[in-house]
Amino acid sequence: MDSSNQNLVELQRAICERAKTTPAYLLPVDRIGIGRDFDPAGKPINGLRHPAHGNMCGWYIWSGEMLSEDSDYFNVICYEHIVANAWDWVQYLALPEGWRFLAAPGYEDIWFDQALFEI
């Protein structure tokens, strides 16, 4: 494991420790839904993790205040491509199913949402 991946694992472990939950690390080939108009500079960045289904790991990420209700809003991207972009919010992606995050400059919120299991 190179040092950048090791640092990411340490960041992800620290996030999970703060949330008092066990990390659920992703594999490079795990597939994530990302809003088709995603803008890494479009704060805040929102993420939620449903239970894994089909070929998806359960993570859905979007930028901005509102989540689109369009049925085809999310594009699929492999985790390894997200990591390669070195976006700072990648540190949240070891949170297990049922967790959400919202990250903006100077602000962070991490919480468990039971409703993510009921969809």
N, CA, C and O atoms as a GROMACS GRO file, in nm:
protein
  476
    1MET      N    1   0.086  -0.117   0.000
    1MET     CA    2   0.000   0.000   0.000
    1MET      C    3   0.090   0.123   0.000
    1MET      O    4   0.178   0.134   0.085
    2ASP      N    5   0.070   0.216  -0.094
    2ASP     CA    6   0.154   0.335  -0.095
    2ASP      C    7   0.110   0.430   0.016
    2ASP      O    8   0.003   0.413   0.075
    3SER      N    9   0.193   0.531   0.043
    3SER     CA   10   0.167   0.619   0.158
    3SER      C   11   0.039   0.700   0.143
    3SER      O   12  -0.026   0.730   0.243
    4SER      N   13   0.002   0.738   0.020
    4SER     CA   14  -0.122   0.815   0.004
    4SER      C   15  -0.244   0.729   0.038
    4SER      O   16  -0.338   0.778   0.100
    5ASN      N   17  -0.242   0.600  -0.001
    5ASN     CA   18  -0.352   0.510   0.035
    5ASN      C   19  -0.354   0.483   0.185
    5ASN      O   20  -0.460   0.474   0.246
    6GLN      N   21  -0.235   0.471   0.244
    6GLN     CA   22  -0.226   0.449   0.388
    6GLN      C   23  -0.281   0.571   0.462
    6GLN      O   24  -0.354   0.556   0.560
    7ASN      N   25  -0.247   0.691   0.417
    7ASN     CA   26  -0.299   0.813   0.479
    7ASN      C   27  -0.451   0.819   0.466
    7ASN      O   28  -0.518   0.860   0.561
    8LEU      N   29  -0.505   0.780   0.351
    8LEU     CA   30  -0.650   0.780   0.332
    8LEU      C   31  -0.716   0.682   0.429
    8LEU      O   32  -0.818   0.716   0.490
    9VAL      N   33  -0.661   0.564   0.444
    9VAL     CA   34  -0.716   0.466   0.537
    9VAL      C   35  -0.714   0.523   0.679
    9VAL      O   36  -0.810   0.504   0.754
   10GLU      N   37  -0.607   0.591   0.717
   10GLU     CA   38  -0.600   0.651   0.850
   10GLU      C   39  -0.705   0.761   0.867
   10GLU      O   40  -0.768   0.770   0.972
   11LEU      N   41  -0.725   0.844   0.765
   11LEU     CA   42  -0.829   0.947   0.771
   11LEU      C   43  -0.968   0.884   0.783
   11LEU      O   44  -1.050   0.929   0.862
   12GLN      N   45  -0.992   0.780   0.705
   12GLN     CA   46  -1.122   0.712   0.709
   12GLN      C   47  -1.145   0.646   0.846
   12GLN      O   48  -1.255   0.651   0.900
   13ARG      N   49  -1.041   0.585   0.900
   13ARG     CA   50  -1.053   0.522   1.032
   13ARG      C   51  -1.085   0.629   1.137
   13ARG      O   52  -1.168   0.605   1.225
   14ALA      N   53  -1.021   0.744   1.129
   14ALA     CA   54  -1.045   0.852   1.226
   14ALA      C   55  -1.189   0.904   1.218
   14ALA      O   56  -1.251   0.931   1.321
   15ILE      N   57  -1.242   0.916   1.096
   15ILE     CA   58  -1.382   0.959   1.079
   15ILE      C   59  -1.475   0.859   1.148
   15ILE      O   60  -1.566   0.898   1.221
   16CYS      N   61  -1.452   0.731   1.124
   16CYS     CA   62  -1.537   0.628   1.184
   16CYS      C   63  -1.523   0.624   1.336
   16CYS      O   64  -1.621   0.601   1.406
   17GLU      N   65  -1.404   0.647   1.386
   17GLU     CA   66  -1.386   0.653   1.532
   17GLU      C   67  -1.466   0.769   1.590
   17GLU      O   68  -1.531   0.753   1.694
   18ARG      N   69  -1.461   0.885   1.525
   18ARG     CA   70  -1.539   1.000   1.574
   18ARG      C   71  -1.688   0.970   1.571
   18ARG      O   72  -1.762   1.016   1.658
   19ALA      N   73  -1.733   0.894   1.471
   19ALA     CA   74  -1.874   0.857   1.459
   19ALA      C   75  -1.909   0.737   1.547
   19ALA      O   76  -2.026   0.698   1.557
   20LYS      N   77  -1.808   0.678   1.611
   20LYS     CA   78  -1.827   0.560   1.696
   20LYS      C   79  -1.890   0.444   1.618
   20LYS      O   80  -1.986   0.381   1.662
   21THR      N   81  -1.831   0.418   1.501
   21THR     CA   82  -1.877   0.308   1.418
   21THR      C   83  -1.756   0.235   1.358
   21THR      O   84  -1.645   0.289   1.357
   22THR      N   85  -1.778   0.115   1.311
   22THR     CA   86  -1.672   0.034   1.252
   22THR      C   87  -1.659   0.067   1.103
   22THR      O   88  -1.759   0.070   1.032
   23PRO      N   89  -1.537   0.092   1.055
   23PRO     CA   90  -1.519   0.122   0.913
   23PRO      C   91  -1.566   0.008   0.823
   23PRO      O   92  -1.552  -0.110   0.856
   24ALA      N   93  -1.620   0.046   0.708
   24ALA     CA   94  -1.659  -0.049   0.603
   24ALA      C   95  -1.588  -0.002   0.477
   24ALA      O   96  -1.647   0.065   0.392
   25TYR      N   97  -1.460  -0.037   0.466
   25TYR     CA   98  -1.375   0.012   0.358
   25TYR      C   99  -1.424  -0.038   0.222
   25TYR      O  100  -1.479  -0.147   0.210
   26LEU      N  101  -1.403   0.045   0.122
   26LEU     CA  102  -1.441   0.011  -0.015
   26LEU      C  103  -1.324  -0.051  -0.089
   26LEU      O  104  -1.208  -0.028  -0.056
   27LEU      N  105  -1.356  -0.130  -0.190
   27LEU     CA  106  -1.256  -0.184  -0.282
   27LEU      C  107  -1.244  -0.088  -0.400
   27LEU      O  108  -1.338  -0.015  -0.429
   28PRO      N  109  -1.131  -0.086  -0.469
   28PRO     CA  110  -1.114   0.005  -0.583
   28PRO      C  111  -1.224  -0.007  -0.688
   28PRO      O  112  -1.260   0.092  -0.752
   29VAL      N  113  -1.278  -0.127  -0.707
   29VAL     CA  114  -1.380  -0.149  -0.811
   29VAL      C  115  -1.523  -0.122  -0.764
   29VAL      O  116  -1.616  -0.130  -0.844
   30ASP      N  117  -1.541  -0.091  -0.636
   30ASP     CA  118  -1.676  -0.062  -0.587
   30ASP      C  119  -1.733   0.058  -0.662
   30ASP      O  120  -1.663   0.154  -0.691
   31ARG      N  121  -1.862   0.048  -0.692
   31ARG     CA  122  -1.929   0.149  -0.775
   31ARG      C  123  -2.014   0.242  -0.689
   31ARG      O  124  -2.088   0.198  -0.600
   32ILE      N  125  -2.001   0.371  -0.718
   32ILE     CA  126  -2.065   0.478  -0.642
   32ILE      C  127  -2.150   0.560  -0.736
   32ILE      O  128  -2.111   0.585  -0.850
   33GLY      N  129  -2.268   0.603  -0.690
   33GLY     CA  130  -2.350   0.696  -0.766
   33GLY      C  131  -2.307   0.838  -0.736
   33GLY      O  132  -2.295   0.877  -0.620
   34ILE      N  133  -2.283   0.915  -0.841
   34ILE     CA  134  -2.242   1.055  -0.822
   34ILE      C  135  -2.332   1.143  -0.909
   34ILE      O  136  -2.352   1.113  -1.027
   35GLY      N  137  -2.384   1.249  -0.852
   35GLY     CA  138  -2.477   1.336  -0.924
   35GLY      C  139  -2.421   1.379  -1.059
   35GLY      O  140  -2.304   1.416  -1.069
   36ARG      N  141  -2.503   1.374  -1.160
   36ARG     CA  142  -2.454   1.403  -1.296
   36ARG      C  143  -2.406   1.547  -1.310
   36ARG      O  144  -2.328   1.577  -1.400
   37ASP      N  145  -2.452   1.637  -1.224
   37ASP     CA  146  -2.403   1.776  -1.227
   37ASP      C  147  -2.306   1.803  -1.112
   37ASP      O  148  -2.287   1.918  -1.072
   38PHE      N  149  -2.244   1.695  -1.059
   38PHE     CA  150  -2.153   1.709  -0.946
   38PHE      C  151  -2.044   1.810  -0.977
   38PHE      O  152  -1.981   1.807  -1.083
   39ASP      N  153  -2.022   1.898  -0.882
   39ASP     CA  154  -1.918   2.000  -0.891
   39ASP      C  155  -1.840   1.996  -0.760
   39ASP      O  156  -1.894   2.034  -0.657
   40PRO      N  157  -1.714   1.952  -0.762
   40PRO     CA  158  -1.639   1.942  -0.637
   40PRO      C  159  -1.626   2.077  -0.565
   40PRO      O  160  -1.600   2.080  -0.445
   41ALA      N  161  -1.643   2.185  -0.637
   41ALA     CA  162  -1.639   2.317  -0.574
   41ALA      C  163  -1.779   2.362  -0.533
   41ALA      O  164  -1.794   2.466  -0.468
   42GLY      N  165  -1.882   2.285  -0.569
   42GLY     CA  166  -2.020   2.319  -0.537
   42GLY      C  167  -2.056   2.273  -0.397
   42GLY      O  168  -2.107   2.163  -0.378
   43LYS      N  169  -2.028   2.356  -0.302
   43LYS     CA  170  -2.048   2.318  -0.162
   43LYS      C  171  -2.193   2.339  -0.124
   43LYS      O  172  -2.257   2.429  -0.178
   44PRO      N  173  -2.247   2.261  -0.035
   44PRO     CA  174  -2.183   2.150   0.036
   44PRO      C  175  -2.178   2.023  -0.049
   44PRO      O  176  -2.245   2.013  -0.153
   45ILE      N  177  -2.098   1.928  -0.003
   45ILE     CA  178  -2.094   1.795  -0.062
   45ILE      C  179  -2.174   1.704   0.031
   45ILE      O  180  -2.150   1.700   0.152
   46ASN      N  181  -2.269   1.633  -0.026
   46ASN     CA  182  -2.356   1.544   0.049
   46ASN      C  183  -2.331   1.400   0.009
   46ASN      O  184  -2.303   1.371  -0.108
   47GLY      N  185  -2.340   1.310   0.104
   47GLY     CA  186  -2.328   1.169   0.075
   47GLY      C  187  -2.414   1.086   0.166
   47GLY      O  188  -2.432   1.120   0.283
   48LEU      N  189  -2.468   0.979   0.113
   48LEU     CA  190  -2.544   0.884   0.195
   48LEU      C  191  -2.515   0.744   0.144
   48LEU      O  192  -2.489   0.722   0.026
   49ARG      N  193  -2.520   0.649   0.239
   49ARG     CA  194  -2.488   0.510   0.202
   49ARG      C  195  -2.605   0.417   0.234
   49ARG      O  196  -2.630   0.383   0.350
   50HIS      N  197  -2.674   0.378   0.128
   50HIS     CA  198  -2.778   0.276   0.137
   50HIS      C  199  -2.710   0.140   0.150
   50HIS      O  200  -2.589   0.130   0.129
   51PRO      N  201  -2.784   0.036   0.183
   51PRO     CA  202  -2.728  -0.099   0.174
   51PRO      C  203  -2.684  -0.126   0.029
   51PRO      O  204  -2.747  -0.079  -0.066
   52ALA      N  205  -2.578  -0.202   0.014
   52ALA     CA  206  -2.531  -0.238  -0.120
   52ALA      C  207  -2.642  -0.310  -0.196
   52ALA      O  208  -2.721  -0.385  -0.137
   53HIS      N  209  -2.648  -0.285  -0.326
   53HIS     CA  210  -2.751  -0.348  -0.409
   53HIS      C  211  -2.698  -0.361  -0.551
   53HIS      O  212  -2.632  -0.270  -0.601
   54GLY      N  213  -2.728  -0.472  -0.615
   54GLY     CA  214  -2.677  -0.494  -0.751
   54GLY      C  215  -2.526  -0.481  -0.751
   54GLY      O  216  -2.457  -0.545  -0.672
   55ASN      N  217  -2.476  -0.398  -0.842
   55ASN     CA  218  -2.332  -0.378  -0.849
   55ASN      C  219  -2.289  -0.247  -0.781
   55ASN      O  220  -2.178  -0.200  -0.802
   56MET      N  221  -2.377  -0.190  -0.699
   56MET     CA  222  -2.349  -0.063  -0.632
   56MET      C  223  -2.315  -0.087  -0.485
   56MET      O  224  -2.374  -0.173  -0.420
   57CYS      N  225  -2.218  -0.010  -0.432
   57CYS     CA  226  -2.177  -0.026  -0.292
   57CYS      C  227  -2.271   0.048  -0.197
   57CYS      O  228  -2.261   0.030  -0.075
   58GLY      N  229  -2.362   0.129  -0.250
   58GLY     CA  230  -2.459   0.198  -0.166
   58GLY      C  231  -2.435   0.347  -0.151
   58GLY      O  232  -2.526   0.420  -0.108
   59TRP      N  233  -2.315   0.396  -0.184
   59TRP     CA  234  -2.286   0.539  -0.170
   59TRP      C  235  -2.345   0.618  -0.287
   59TRP      O  236  -2.335   0.578  -0.403
   60TYR      N  237  -2.407   0.732  -0.251
   60TYR     CA  238  -2.457   0.829  -0.347
   60TYR      C  239  -2.409   0.966  -0.302
   60TYR      O  240  -2.429   1.004  -0.186
   61ILE      N  241  -2.345   1.039  -0.393
   61ILE     CA  242  -2.281   1.166  -0.362
   61ILE      C  243  -2.337   1.273  -0.454
   61ILE      O  244  -2.357   1.248  -0.573
   62TRP      N  245  -2.361   1.392  -0.400
   62TRP     CA  246  -2.402   1.505  -0.483
   62TRP      C  247  -2.352   1.634  -0.420
   62TRP      O  248  -2.318   1.638  -0.302
   63SER      N  249  -2.349   1.738  -0.500
   63SER     CA  250  -2.306   1.869  -0.450
   63SER      C  251  -2.423   1.965  -0.451
   63SER      O  252  -2.518   1.949  -0.528
   64GLY      N  253  -2.415   2.064  -0.364
   64GLY     CA  254  -2.519   2.165  -0.357
   64GLY      C  255  -2.621   2.135  -0.250
   64GLY      O  256  -2.612   2.035  -0.178
   65GLU      N  257  -2.718   2.222  -0.240
   65GLU     CA  258  -2.818   2.216  -0.133
   65GLU      C  259  -2.925   2.109  -0.156
   65GLU      O  260  -2.971   2.046  -0.061
   66MET      N  261  -2.965   2.090  -0.281
   66MET     CA  262  -3.080   2.004  -0.310
   66MET      C  263  -3.039   1.878  -0.386
   66MET      O  264  -2.950   1.880  -0.471
   67LEU      N  265  -3.106   1.769  -0.353
   67LEU     CA  266  -3.088   1.643  -0.425
   67LEU      C  267  -3.195   1.635  -0.532
   67LEU      O  268  -3.314   1.647  -0.504
   68SER      N  269  -3.154   1.615  -0.655
   68SER     CA  270  -3.248   1.602  -0.766
   68SER      C  271  -3.334   1.477  -0.747
   68SER      O  272  -3.288   1.376  -0.695
   69GLU      N  273  -3.458   1.485  -0.789
   69GLU     CA  274  -3.548   1.369  -0.784
   69GLU      C  275  -3.555   1.296  -0.918
   69GLU      O  276  -3.632   1.201  -0.932
   70ASP      N  277  -3.475   1.338  -1.016
   70ASP     CA  278  -3.472   1.269  -1.144
   70ASP      C  279  -3.425   1.126  -1.124
   70ASP      O  280  -3.326   1.102  -1.055
   71SER      N  281  -3.495   1.031  -1.184
   71SER     CA  282  -3.461   0.890  -1.167
   71SER      C  283  -3.324   0.854  -1.226
   71SER      O  284  -3.264   0.755  -1.185
   72ASP      N  285  -3.276   0.934  -1.321
   72ASP     CA  286  -3.144   0.906  -1.381
   72ASP      C  287  -3.041   1.010  -1.340
   72ASP      O  288  -2.948   1.039  -1.415
   73TYR      N  289  -3.056   1.066  -1.222
   73TYR     CA  290  -2.968   1.174  -1.175
   73TYR      C  291  -2.824   1.128  -1.149
   73TYR      O  292  -2.731   1.205  -1.169
   74PHE      N  293  -2.806   1.004  -1.106
   74PHE     CA  294  -2.673   0.959  -1.068
   74PHE      C  295  -2.602   0.885  -1.180
   74PHE      O  296  -2.659   0.796  -1.244
   75ASN      N  297  -2.477   0.923  -1.203
   75ASN     CA  298  -2.387   0.849  -1.288
   75ASN      C  299  -2.309   0.753  -1.199
   75ASN      O  300  -2.301   0.774  -1.078
   76VAL      N  301  -2.252   0.650  -1.256
   76VAL     CA  302  -2.176   0.551  -1.180
   76VAL      C  303  -2.027   0.575  -1.203
   76VAL      O  304  -1.983   0.595  -1.316
   77ILE      N  305  -1.953   0.571  -1.094
   77ILE     CA  306  -1.808   0.587  -1.101
   77ILE      C  307  -1.745   0.489  -1.002
   77ILE      O  308  -1.800   0.466  -0.894
   78CYS      N  309  -1.632   0.431  -1.039
   78CYS     CA  310  -1.563   0.339  -0.949
   78CYS      C  311  -1.488   0.418  -0.841
   78CYS      O  312  -1.437   0.528  -0.866
   79TYR      N  313  -1.484   0.361  -0.724
   79TYR     CA  314  -1.416   0.422  -0.610
   79TYR      C  315  -1.273   0.462  -0.645
   79TYR      O  316  -1.228   0.569  -0.605
   80GLU      N  317  -1.201   0.379  -0.720
   80GLU     CA  318  -1.062   0.410  -0.752
   80GLU      C  319  -1.049   0.541  -0.828
   80GLU      O  320  -0.948   0.611  -0.815
   81HIS      N  321  -1.148   0.577  -0.908
   81HIS     CA  322  -1.144   0.703  -0.982
   81HIS      C  323  -1.173   0.821  -0.891
   81HIS      O  324  -1.120   0.930  -0.911
   82ILE      N  325  -1.258   0.799  -0.792
   82ILE     CA  326  -1.284   0.905  -0.694
   82ILE      C  327  -1.158   0.930  -0.612
   82ILE      O  328  -1.122   1.046  -0.589
   83VAL      N  329  -1.092   0.825  -0.568
   83VAL     CA  330  -0.969   0.839  -0.490
   83VAL      C  331  -0.862   0.911  -0.573
   83VAL      O  332  -0.789   0.995  -0.521
   84ALA      N  333  -0.854   0.878  -0.702
   84ALA     CA  334  -0.752   0.940  -0.789
   84ALA      C  335  -0.772   1.092  -0.799
   84ALA      O  336  -0.675   1.165  -0.821
   85ASN      N  337  -0.896   1.140  -0.782
   85ASN     CA  338  -0.921   1.283  -0.786
   85ASN      C  339  -0.880   1.354  -0.658
   85ASN      O  340  -0.874   1.477  -0.655
   86ALA      N  341  -0.852   1.279  -0.552
   86ALA     CA  342  -0.806   1.333  -0.424
   86ALA      C  343  -0.903   1.436  -0.365
   86ALA      O  344  -0.861   1.534  -0.302
   87TRP      N  345  -1.033   1.413  -0.386
   87TRP     CA  346  -1.131   1.502  -0.324
   87TRP      C  347  -1.129   1.480  -0.173
   87TRP      O  348  -1.120   1.366  -0.128
   88ASP      N  349  -1.137   1.587  -0.095
   88ASP     CA  350  -1.124   1.576   0.050
   88ASP      C  351  -1.237   1.495   0.114
   88ASP      O  352  -1.217   1.437   0.220
   89TRP      N  353  -1.353   1.491   0.053
   89TRP     CA  354  -1.466   1.418   0.112
   89TRP      C  355  -1.452   1.267   0.100
   89TRP      O  356  -1.535   1.194   0.154
   90VAL      N  357  -1.350   1.218   0.032
   90VAL     CA  358  -1.328   1.073   0.021
   90VAL      C  359  -1.303   1.013   0.160
   90VAL      O  360  -1.323   0.893   0.181
   91GLN      N  361  -1.260   1.096   0.252
   91GLN     CA  362  -1.235   1.048   0.388
   91GLN      C  363  -1.360   0.991   0.456
   91GLN      O  364  -1.348   0.917   0.553
   92TYR      N  365  -1.479   1.025   0.408
   92TYR     CA  366  -1.604   0.978   0.469
   92TYR      C  367  -1.650   0.842   0.414
   92TYR      O  368  -1.743   0.782   0.470
   93LEU      N  369  -1.590   0.794   0.309
   93LEU     CA  370  -1.645   0.679   0.238
   93LEU      C  371  -1.619   0.543   0.302
   93LEU      O  372  -1.653   0.441   0.242
   94ALA      N  373  -1.562   0.540   0.422
   94ALA     CA  374  -1.554   0.414   0.496
   94ALA      C  375  -1.668   0.404   0.598
   94ALA      O  376  -1.680   0.303   0.667
   95LEU      N  377  -1.750   0.508   0.607
   95LEU     CA  378  -1.868   0.498   0.694
   95LEU      C  379  -1.957   0.386   0.641
   95LEU      O  380  -1.976   0.375   0.520
   96PRO      N  381  -2.011   0.304   0.729
   96PRO     CA  382  -2.091   0.190   0.682
   96PRO      C  383  -2.230   0.229   0.636
   96PRO      O  384  -2.270   0.345   0.644
   97GLU      N  385  -2.302   0.131   0.588
   97GLU     CA  386  -2.440   0.150   0.542
   97GLU      C  387  -2.521   0.220   0.651
   97GLU      O  388  -2.506   0.192   0.770
   98GLY      N  389  -2.607   0.311   0.608
   98GLY     CA  390  -2.692   0.384   0.700
   98GLY      C  391  -2.635   0.518   0.745
   98GLY      O  392  -2.700   0.589   0.821
   99TRP      N  393  -2.516   0.551   0.700
   99TRP     CA  394  -2.453   0.677   0.742
   99TRP      C  395  -2.462   0.781   0.631
   99TRP      O  396  -2.471   0.749   0.513
  100ARG      N  397  -2.459   0.906   0.676
  100ARG     CA  398  -2.464   1.021   0.586
  100ARG      C  399  -2.356   1.120   0.628
  100ARG      O  400  -2.308   1.117   0.741
  101PHE      N  401  -2.318   1.206   0.534
  101PHE     CA  402  -2.230   1.317   0.568
  101PHE      C  403  -2.268   1.440   0.488
  101PHE      O  404  -2.329   1.430   0.381
  102LEU      N  405  -2.233   1.554   0.541
  102LEU     CA  406  -2.245   1.682   0.473
  102LEU      C  407  -2.118   1.757   0.505
  102LEU      O  408  -2.085   1.777   0.622
  103ALA      N  409  -2.045   1.799   0.403
  103ALA     CA  410  -1.917   1.866   0.424
  103ALA      C  411  -1.914   1.995   0.343
  103ALA      O  412  -1.948   1.997   0.225
  104ALA      N  413  -1.872   2.103   0.409
  104ALA     CA  414  -1.856   2.233   0.346
  104ALA      C  415  -1.738   2.300   0.415
  104ALA      O  416  -1.698   2.258   0.524
  105PRO      N  417  -1.682   2.403   0.356
  105PRO     CA  418  -1.568   2.471   0.421
  105PRO      C  419  -1.604   2.512   0.564
  105PRO      O  420  -1.698   2.587   0.588
  106GLY      N  421  -1.526   2.461   0.659
  106GLY     CA  422  -1.547   2.494   0.799
  106GLY      C  423  -1.666   2.427   0.864
  106GLY      O  424  -1.702   2.460   0.977
  107TYR      N  425  -1.729   2.331   0.795
  107TYR     CA  426  -1.846   2.264   0.851
  107TYR      C  427  -1.846   2.117   0.813
  107TYR      O  428  -1.810   2.080   0.701
  108GLU      N  429  -1.886   2.034   0.908
  108GLU     CA  430  -1.897   1.891   0.884
  108GLU      C  431  -2.011   1.837   0.970
  108GLU      O  432  -2.026   1.876   1.086
  109ASP      N  433  -2.090   1.749   0.913
  109ASP     CA  434  -2.192   1.678   0.988
  109ASP      C  435  -2.191   1.533   0.942
  109ASP      O  436  -2.190   1.505   0.822
  110ILE      N  437  -2.190   1.442   1.037
  110ILE     CA  438  -2.191   1.297   1.011
  110ILE      C  439  -2.300   1.240   1.100
  110ILE      O  440  -2.302   1.265   1.220
  111TRP      N  441  -2.392   1.161   1.040
  111TRP     CA  442  -2.497   1.104   1.123
  111TRP      C  443  -2.549   0.975   1.063
  111TRP      O  444  -2.539   0.948   0.944
  112PHE      N  445  -2.606   0.894   1.153
  112PHE     CA  446  -2.668   0.769   1.114
  112PHE      C  447  -2.814   0.797   1.082
  112PHE      O  448  -2.880   0.874   1.153
  113ASP      N  449  -2.866   0.736   0.974
  113ASP     CA  450  -3.003   0.758   0.930
  113ASP      C  451  -3.069   0.622   0.903
  113ASP      O  452  -3.048   0.563   0.797
  114GLN      N  453  -3.146   0.573   0.996
  114GLN     CA  454  -3.211   0.444   0.985
  114GLN      C  455  -3.298   0.436   0.860
  114GLN      O  456  -3.316   0.328   0.803
  115ALA      N  457  -3.353   0.549   0.817
  115ALA     CA  458  -3.440   0.553   0.699
  115ALA      C  459  -3.370   0.503   0.574
  115ALA      O  460  -3.437   0.462   0.479
  116LEU      N  461  -3.239   0.505   0.570
  116LEU     CA  462  -3.165   0.459   0.451
  116LEU      C  463  -3.182   0.307   0.431
  116LEU      O  464  -3.155   0.256   0.323
  117PHE      N  465  -3.227   0.237   0.534
  117PHE     CA  466  -3.252   0.093   0.522
  117PHE      C  467  -3.394   0.063   0.477
  117PHE      O  468  -3.427  -0.052   0.448
  118GLU      N  469  -3.478   0.165   0.472
  118GLU     CA  470  -3.619   0.145   0.444
  118GLU      C  471  -3.658   0.187   0.303
  118GLU      O  472  -3.777   0.191   0.270
  119ILE      N  473  -3.562   0.219   0.220
  119ILE     CA  474  -3.590   0.267   0.086
  119ILE      C  475  -3.569   0.154  -0.013
  119ILE      O  476  -3.587   0.173  -0.133
   0.00000   0.00000   0.00000
